[in-house]
Amino acid sequence: MLQREGAGDSDWIAVTNRLLDFVSEVVQHDQPLCPDCTEIMVADLEKELRSSEAERDHYCGFLKEWEAEDEAMITAQERQLNKELQQLEKEEAQLMQELQQIEAEQEAVKRESAVMAKEKEELDAQV
């Protein structure tokens, strides 16, 4: 058993936890490598780095392409919306002009109606 004579339960638990950490590789082990192993490990890490950089470059290129397409689409939409806005503003100006004409005609009809009502009263008074 791992427990020493006279050692407490907490010591035994601490030793057991350290062994479990060691076995499960939770704790990193700093061990020297031979030169050949170091070269192999460095070569593998450099290969992984190049692969990661190529993948990053690919994603960056895709992102730039996507952003350019998105910008072009937004610009086209803005142009279309500006064109529609100008058309709507022209239409609004025409409708406002028509409204003013109708209001002027309505005012003229009211005046003419008042004049005719006055003439009717005068004719009714004569009869």
Buried (B, 14 or more C-beta within 10 A) or exposed (E): EEEEEEEEEEEBEEBEEEEEEEEEEEEEEEEEEEEEEEEEEEEEEEEEEEEEEEEEEEEEEEEEEEEEEEEEEEEEEEEEEEEEEEEEEEEEEEEEEEEEEEEEEEEEEEEEEEEEEEEEEEEEEEE
